[in-house]
Amino acid sequence: MDKGETRTAEETALAEILVALVSRYEQALYNPMRSKPNELLGCLMEEHALRQRDLLDVFPTRSRVSEVLSGKRAITKEQAVRLGHRFGVDASAFIEMSG
């Protein structure tokens, strides 16, 4: 990968195939739209090393964050928008889709 301009045509083709395969794998396995909103929030909190108190700008109390993370309470549309802005993802990822 570090060869840049000195790569052979075969190495370039192989690199493009590998990038495509990794991308397809990640989209299939880590697609946030497949996750439940509370699971996505938990993963993002872990990834960003956040605690419940770090989300008090989105949720009114730490207990509310706990209820959302456990699946006992849904994320509201307003909270979804705030979370989307905070984590740089589409707010719809935090809305439970029925069906």
LUMTI-680058 format. One record per residue (C-alpha): x, y, z. Coordinates in pm, whole numbers, plus 50000, padded with zeros to 5 digits. Layout:
// LUMTI-680058
((X, Y, Z)),
...
This chain:
// LUMTI-680058
((50000, 50000, 50000)),
((50286, 50240, 50074)),
((50445, 50199, 49732)),
((50218, 50460, 49575)),
((50335, 50530, 49220)),
((50579, 50237, 49217)),
((50307, 49973, 49248)),
((50264, 49734, 48962)),
((49931, 49710, 48783)),
((49870, 49376, 48955)),
((49941, 49524, 49300)),
((49706, 49815, 49228)),
((49431, 49575, 49118)),
((49482, 49361, 49428)),
((49469, 49668, 49654)),
((49142, 49780, 49492)),
((48991, 49434, 49539)),
((49096, 49427, 49904)),
((48947, 49771, 49968)),
((48620, 49665, 49804)),
((48605, 49342, 50006)),
((48679, 49516, 50336)),
((48418, 49782, 50258)),
((48153, 49521, 50173)),
((48235, 49325, 50490)),
((48211, 49634, 50711)),
((47883, 49744, 50555)),
((47730, 49401, 50608)),
((47858, 49350, 50960)),
((47865, 49700, 51107)),
((47574, 49867, 50932)),
((47434, 50095, 51205)),
((47091, 50081, 51047)),
((47077, 49710, 51134)),
((47147, 49778, 51501)),
((46885, 49866, 51757)),
((46912, 50233, 51853)),
((47010, 50155, 52212)),
((47280, 49913, 52095)),
((47419, 50171, 51854)),
((47427, 50430, 52130)),
((47608, 50188, 52361)),
((47868, 50113, 52093)),
((47924, 50480, 52020)),
((47956, 50559, 52389)),
((48215, 50284, 52426)),
((48401, 50396, 52113)),
((48418, 50754, 52240)),
((48486, 50651, 52603)),
((48171, 50825, 52725)),
((47983, 50765, 53047)),
((47615, 50824, 53113)),
((47686, 51163, 53269)),
((47856, 51270, 52945)),
((47517, 51258, 52770)),
((47331, 51490, 53007)),
((47318, 51747, 52725)),
((47094, 51500, 52539)),
((46906, 51319, 52817)),
((46761, 51479, 53132)),
((46919, 51235, 53380)),
((47170, 50950, 53400)),
((46884, 50717, 53488)),
((46716, 50809, 53158)),
((47037, 50720, 52974)),
((47038, 50389, 53160)),
((46676, 50320, 53063)),
((46753, 50394, 52698)),
((47065, 50175, 52698)),
((46874, 49885, 52853)),
((46594, 49920, 52597)),
((46332, 50011, 52857)),
((46278, 50352, 52702)),
((46295, 50467, 52340)),
((46503, 50756, 52215)),
((46284, 51053, 52125)),
((46312, 51227, 51788)),
((46468, 51533, 51952)),
((46723, 51316, 52132)),
((46794, 51131, 51807)),
((46873, 51459, 51633)),
((47107, 51564, 51914)),
((47280, 51224, 51914)),
((47313, 51235, 51536)),
((47485, 51572, 51554)),
((47709, 51461, 51837)),
((47828, 51141, 51672)),
((47809, 51251, 51309)),
((47553, 50992, 51202)),
((47204, 51017, 51058)),
((46948, 51076, 51333)),
((46731, 50799, 51190)),
((46985, 50546, 51319)),
((46858, 50627, 51670)),
((46488, 50582, 51585)),
((46336, 50236, 51634)),
((46182, 50119, 51311)),
((45872, 49904, 51356)),
((45817, 49597, 51152)),
